[in-house]
Amino acid sequence: MRTYPLEEKVRIEKVIHACALCYVGMADENGIPYVLPMNFGYEDEIIYLHSAQEGHSISILENNPNVCITFCTHPELMWQDEDMACSYRMRADSVICNGKVNFEEEFDEKVKALDIIMRHYSDRSFSYSNPSVKNVKIWKVAVEEISAREFGVPSKNIFQYKDRTIF
Ligand SMILES: Cc1cc2nc3c(=O)[nH]c(=O)nc-3n(C[C@H](O)[C@H](O)[C@H](O)COP(=O)(O)OP(=O)(O)OC[C@H]3O[C@@H](n4cnc5c(N)ncnc54)[C@H](O)[C@@H]3O)c2cc1C
């Protein structure tokens, strides 16, 4: 099994668009890491997230807005020899982004952000009530650094493959 860096922007963004979730890592004032699974939207090198107005993550981000956001496509189990544990691998693509969270407070910009998040999950268009826009916290993360890898790419004609869902 081989791991390849992905360089092409289009290919990297394809990985992001293929993910249903991202994992948002932050660090509190003592350097203790805190990682949350979150839904997201992505457009023009900006990651859009939304949350409640308060919570542990908001307290952390108000002191330290730096985040590391990881995306990973749905993994598939593969192996070279079904009887050899060390030949088992996962096949998936992943992307790691670094940036800073900026909270968007402007009403129309919040609606745009919600539209971008919803577009990631649905082709429908949506409207939002005033209180639901006011009460939501919108996080915008302009990507400052990005890296991507294909993991577990099988060598040609060597590995057996079984389509199996991993949870
Ligand atoms: C598939 C999925 C998608 C999600 N999408 C979103 C999203 O788009 N926006 C959003 O705001 N939230 C989302 N969540 C929930 C998110 O992961 C957090 O639980 C939530 O944001 C509250 O985080 P908080 O820091 O405010 O925690 P608080 O409500 O302040 O919770 C306090 C404590 O509870 C524990 N805790 C909090 N969250 C989790 C968790 N997920 N798992 C285990 N323990 C936890 C931690 O120890 C934390 O310190 C999603 C969760 C899942 C599983």
The ligand as an ORCA input file, in Angstrom:
! r2SCAN-3c Opt
* xyz 0 1
  C     -21.813     14.022     12.908
  C     -21.755     15.254     13.793
  C     -21.871     16.515     13.229
  C     -21.842     17.654     14.029
  N     -21.955     18.874     13.459
  C     -21.924     19.986     14.239
  C     -21.986     21.303     13.681
  O     -22.043     21.487     12.452
  N     -21.965     22.340     14.528
  C     -21.882     22.179     15.878
  O     -21.879     23.166     16.622
  N     -21.797     20.978     16.427
  C     -21.803     19.875     15.647
  N     -21.699     18.631     16.213
  C     -21.570     18.548     17.673
  C     -20.163     18.969     18.058
  O     -19.276     17.882     17.835
  C     -20.106     19.401     19.535
  O     -20.680     18.396     20.336
  C     -20.888     20.691     19.751
  O     -20.450     21.687     18.840
  C     -20.699     21.218     21.165
  O     -19.349     21.523     21.351
  P     -18.915     22.468     22.561
  O     -17.446     22.615     22.498
  O     -19.746     23.708     22.568
  O     -19.251     21.530     23.779
  P     -20.119     21.812     25.080
  O     -21.569     21.772     24.719
  O     -19.605     23.024     25.778
  O     -19.808     20.444     25.842
  C     -19.051     20.325     27.040
  C     -18.271     19.057     27.045
  O     -18.975     17.970     26.447
  C     -18.091     17.127     25.724
  N     -18.463     17.093     24.300
  C     -18.863     18.129     23.516
  N     -19.091     17.715     22.258
  C     -18.823     16.401     22.233
  C     -18.875     15.426     21.212
  N     -19.224     15.706     19.911
  N     -18.561     14.161     21.526
  C     -18.196     13.845     22.784
  N     -18.127     14.727     23.789
  C     -18.443     16.000     23.533
  C     -16.714     17.718     25.879
  O     -16.035     17.066     26.919
  C     -16.992     19.154     26.233
  O     -15.984     19.740     26.984
  C     -21.699     17.507     15.438
  C     -21.535     16.244     15.988
  C     -21.552     15.125     15.178
  C     -21.375     13.773     15.830
*
